Amino acid sequence: MDKKENVAVPVSSLKEQQKIVSELNELIKITNVLKTNYQNKLLALDELKKSLLQKAFTGELTAKDFA
C-alpha cells in the first residue's frame, strides 16, 4: 500500500461547481421548509389525537359526530 500511482481525477470547472453548490443550496432550503411543514403536521395530528381521546373519555364524542 506504500505504492502511489498517478490517477487522473476529473474536476468540474469552477463555474459548474458554483452551479452545483447553488442547486444544492436551493434543495436544502426546500428540504428545510418540507421538514418544518412535516413537523408542524405531526404536532397538529398529536393535538387532534389528544382532543379526540379527551372527548371520547368525557362522553362528548358520539356516533352522530361521525355521521
MDTraj code that builds the backbone (N, CA, C; nanometers):
import mdtraj as md
import numpy as np

residues = "MET ASP LYS LYS GLU ASN VAL ALA VAL PRO VAL SER SER LEU LYS GLU GLN GLN LYS ILE VAL SER GLU LEU ASN GLU LEU ILE LYS ILE THR ASN VAL LEU LYS THR ASN TYR GLN ASN LYS LEU LEU ALA LEU ASP GLU LEU LYS LYS SER LEU LEU GLN LYS ALA PHE THR GLY GLU LEU THR ALA LYS ASP PHE ALA".split()
xyz = np.array([
    [0.0801, -0.1199, 0.0000],
    [0.0000, 0.0000, 0.0000],
    [0.0846, 0.1266, 0.0000],
    [0.2137, 0.1122, 0.0102],
    [0.3010, 0.2294, 0.0082],
    [0.3160, 0.2860, -0.1323],
    [0.2838, 0.2050, -0.2313],
    [0.2998, 0.2474, -0.3688],
    [0.1921, 0.3484, -0.4056],
    [0.2330, 0.4614, -0.4601],
    [0.1396, 0.5648, -0.5020],
    [0.1388, 0.5712, -0.6531],
    [0.0192, 0.5866, -0.7069],
    [0.0069, 0.5963, -0.8514],
    [-0.0555, 0.7288, -0.8879],
    [-0.0221, 0.7763, -1.0030],
    [-0.0857, 0.8964, -1.0543],
    [-0.2204, 0.8571, -1.1140],
    [-0.3240, 0.9125, -1.0573],
    [-0.4582, 0.8822, -1.1042],
    [-0.5238, 1.0125, -1.1451],
    [-0.5782, 1.0126, -1.2641],
    [-0.6478, 1.1320, -1.3118],
    [-0.7874, 1.1371, -1.2493],
    [-0.8155, 1.2464, -1.1826],
    [-0.9460, 1.2661, -1.1209],
    [-1.0138, 1.3833, -1.1909],
    [-1.1255, 1.3563, -1.2572],
    [-1.1928, 1.4661, -1.3273],
    [-1.2506, 1.5675, -1.2288],
    [-1.2333, 1.6935, -1.2577],
    [-1.2840, 1.8009, -1.1735],
    [-1.3616, 1.8974, -1.2622],
    [-1.4821, 1.9276, -1.2184],
    [-1.5650, 2.0215, -1.2938],
    [-1.5048, 2.1614, -1.2876],
    [-1.5413, 2.2417, -1.3848],
    [-1.4942, 2.3801, -1.3857],
    [-1.5501, 2.4541, -1.2641],
    [-1.4892, 2.5645, -1.2305],
    [-1.5344, 2.6439, -1.1165],
    [-1.6794, 2.6877, -1.1371],
    [-1.7124, 2.7279, -1.2595],
    [-1.8491, 2.7709, -1.2900],
    [-1.9481, 2.6566, -1.2650],
    [-1.9143, 2.5373, -1.3082],
    [-2.0011, 2.4206, -1.2887],
    [-2.0123, 2.3873, -1.1394],
    [-1.9028, 2.3960, -1.0668],
    [-1.9051, 2.3702, -0.9229],
    [-1.9962, 2.4702, -0.8517],
    [-1.9869, 2.5972, -0.8924],
    [-2.0723, 2.7000, -0.8315],
    [-2.2196, 2.6743, -0.8622],
    [-2.2471, 2.6283, -0.9833],
    [-2.3853, 2.5945, -1.0210],
    [-2.4372, 2.4786, -0.9349],
    [-2.3541, 2.3783, -0.9149],
    [-2.3920, 2.2630, -0.8325],
    [-2.4194, 2.3068, -0.6892],
    [-2.3318, 2.3903, -0.6351],
    [-2.3487, 2.4410, -0.4981],
    [-2.4778, 2.5201, -0.4862],
    [-2.5056, 2.6021, -0.5859],
    [-2.6275, 2.6824, -0.5852],
    [-2.7519, 2.5925, -0.5860],
    [-2.7491, 2.4909, -0.6713],
    [-2.8622, 2.3982, -0.6789],
    [-2.8792, 2.3213, -0.5481],
    [-2.7689, 2.2796, -0.4896],
    [-2.7760, 2.2089, -0.3615],
    [-2.8305, 2.2995, -0.2510],
    [-2.7904, 2.4252, -0.2503],
    [-2.8415, 2.5197, -0.1509],
    [-2.9921, 2.5380, -0.1650],
    [-3.0412, 2.5440, -0.2888],
    [-3.1859, 2.5544, -0.3117],
    [-3.2574, 2.4299, -0.2612],
    [-3.1996, 2.3141, -0.2873],
    [-3.2597, 2.1888, -0.2397],
    [-3.2605, 2.1820, -0.0874],
    [-3.1570, 2.2336, -0.0250],
    [-3.1515, 2.2369, 0.1215],
    [-3.2619, 2.3268, 0.1761],
    [-3.2831, 2.4423, 0.1117],
    [-3.3903, 2.5320, 0.1552],
    [-3.5265, 2.4639, 0.1446],
    [-3.5502, 2.3992, 0.0316],
    [-3.6784, 2.3292, 0.0111],
    [-3.6945, 2.2171, 0.1130],
    [-3.5878, 2.1442, 0.1364],
    [-3.5912, 2.0347, 0.2340],
    [-3.6243, 2.0874, 0.3733],
    [-3.5663, 2.2001, 0.4105],
    [-3.5930, 2.2585, 0.5424],
    [-3.7380, 2.3035, 0.5555],
    [-3.7935, 2.3600, 0.4486],
    [-3.9347, 2.4001, 0.4503],
    [-4.0230, 2.2771, 0.4662],
    [-3.9942, 2.1726, 0.3890],
    [-4.0729, 2.0496, 0.3977],
    [-4.0609, 1.9856, 0.5369],
    [-3.9422, 1.9891, 0.5928],
    [-3.9198, 1.9330, 0.7263],
    [-4.0024, 2.0088, 0.8304],
    [-4.0020, 2.1413, 0.8209],
    [-4.0794, 2.2236, 0.9137],
    [-4.2288, 2.1952, 0.8987],
    [-4.2758, 2.1876, 0.7736],
    [-4.4173, 2.1568, 0.7494],
    [-4.4546, 2.0212, 0.8063],
    [-4.3687, 1.9232, 0.7854],
    [-4.3926, 1.7881, 0.8358],
    [-4.4002, 1.7881, 0.9883],
    [-4.3065, 1.8563, 1.0529],
    [-4.3073, 1.8623, 1.1988],
    [-4.4330, 1.9317, 1.2504],
    [-4.4760, 2.0391, 1.1826],
    [-4.5986, 2.1082, 1.2227],
    [-4.7211, 2.0189, 1.2066],
    [-4.7246, 1.9423, 1.0983],
    [-4.8366, 1.8496, 1.0757],
    [-4.8389, 1.7409, 1.1832],
    [-4.7223, 1.6922, 1.2209],
    [-4.7164, 1.5907, 1.3270],
    [-4.7667, 1.6468, 1.4601],
    [-4.7290, 1.7702, 1.4906],
    [-4.7758, 1.8341, 1.6137],
    [-4.9272, 1.8531, 1.6108],
    [-4.9797, 1.8981, 1.4963],
    [-5.1237, 1.9177, 1.4829],
    [-5.1972, 1.7845, 1.4954],
    [-5.1419, 1.6800, 1.4375],
    [-5.2028, 1.5475, 1.4459],
    [-5.2033, 1.4970, 1.5899],
    [-5.0960, 1.5213, 1.6611],
    [-5.0885, 1.4807, 1.8016],
    [-5.1933, 1.5553, 1.8852],
    [-5.2097, 1.6848, 1.8577],
    [-5.3109, 1.7635, 1.9293],
    [-5.4516, 1.7137, 1.8975],
    [-5.4748, 1.6800, 1.7715],
    [-5.6060, 1.6266, 1.7316],
    [-5.6334, 1.4943, 1.8021],
    [-5.5321, 1.4092, 1.8074],
    [-5.5452, 1.2803, 1.8755],
    [-5.5814, 1.3011, 2.0227],
    [-5.5104, 1.3911, 2.0889],
    [-5.5387, 1.4198, 2.2304],
    [-5.6797, 1.4732, 2.2481],
    [-5.7205, 1.5611, 2.1576],
    [-5.8538, 1.6201, 2.1654],
    [-5.9619, 1.5139, 2.1472],
    [-5.9431, 1.4268, 2.0495],
    [-6.0418, 1.3200, 2.0266],
    [-6.0489, 1.2238, 2.1447],
    [-5.9340, 1.1889, 2.1996],
    [-5.9346, 1.0991, 2.3156],
    [-6.0020, 1.1654, 2.4349],
    [-5.9741, 1.2930, 2.4546],
    [-6.0365, 1.3675, 2.5647],
    [-6.1886, 1.3654, 2.5489],
    [-6.2368, 1.3938, 2.4287],
    [-6.3813, 1.3946, 2.4037],
    [-6.4408, 1.2551, 2.4187],
    [-6.3686, 1.1540, 2.3747],
    [-6.4178, 1.0172, 2.3844],
    [-6.4315, 0.9749, 2.5311],
    [-6.3346, 1.0087, 2.6132],
    [-6.3375, 0.9676, 2.7533],
    [-6.4330, 1.0504, 2.8380],
    [-6.4674, 1.1699, 2.7924],
    [-6.5611, 1.2521, 2.8692],
    [-6.7041, 1.2403, 2.8174],
    [-6.7242, 1.1558, 2.7164],
    [-6.8582, 1.1334, 2.6638],
    [-6.9044, 1.2391, 2.5646],
    [-6.8172, 1.3285, 2.5274],
    [-6.8547, 1.4333, 2.4317],
    [-6.8526, 1.3833, 2.2876],
    [-6.7890, 1.2722, 2.2635],
    [-6.7765, 1.2176, 2.1295],
    [-6.8763, 1.1039, 2.1133],
    [-6.9650, 1.1185, 2.0176],
    [-7.0679, 1.0152, 1.9944],
    [-7.0676, 0.9764, 1.8479],
    [-7.1418, 0.8708, 1.8173],
    [-7.1507, 0.8213, 1.6798],
    [-7.2047, 0.9268, 1.5850],
    [-7.2947, 1.0125, 1.6343],
    [-7.3529, 1.1147, 1.5462],
    [-7.2480, 1.2168, 1.5010],
    [-7.1378, 1.2288, 1.5738],
    [-7.0309, 1.3187, 1.5339],
    [-6.9618, 1.2727, 1.4060],
    [-6.9770, 1.1451, 1.3730],
    [-6.9125, 1.0891, 1.2546],
    [-7.0094, 1.0696, 1.1404],
    [-7.1359, 1.1022, 1.1616],
    [-7.2377, 1.0817, 1.0550],
    [-7.2396, 1.1966, 0.9587],
])
top = md.Topology()
chain = top.add_chain()
for i, resn in enumerate(residues, 1):
    res = top.add_residue(resn, chain, resSeq=i)
    for name in ("N", "CA", "C"):
        top.add_atom(name, md.element.get_by_symbol(name[0]), res)
traj = md.Trajectory(xyz[None], top)
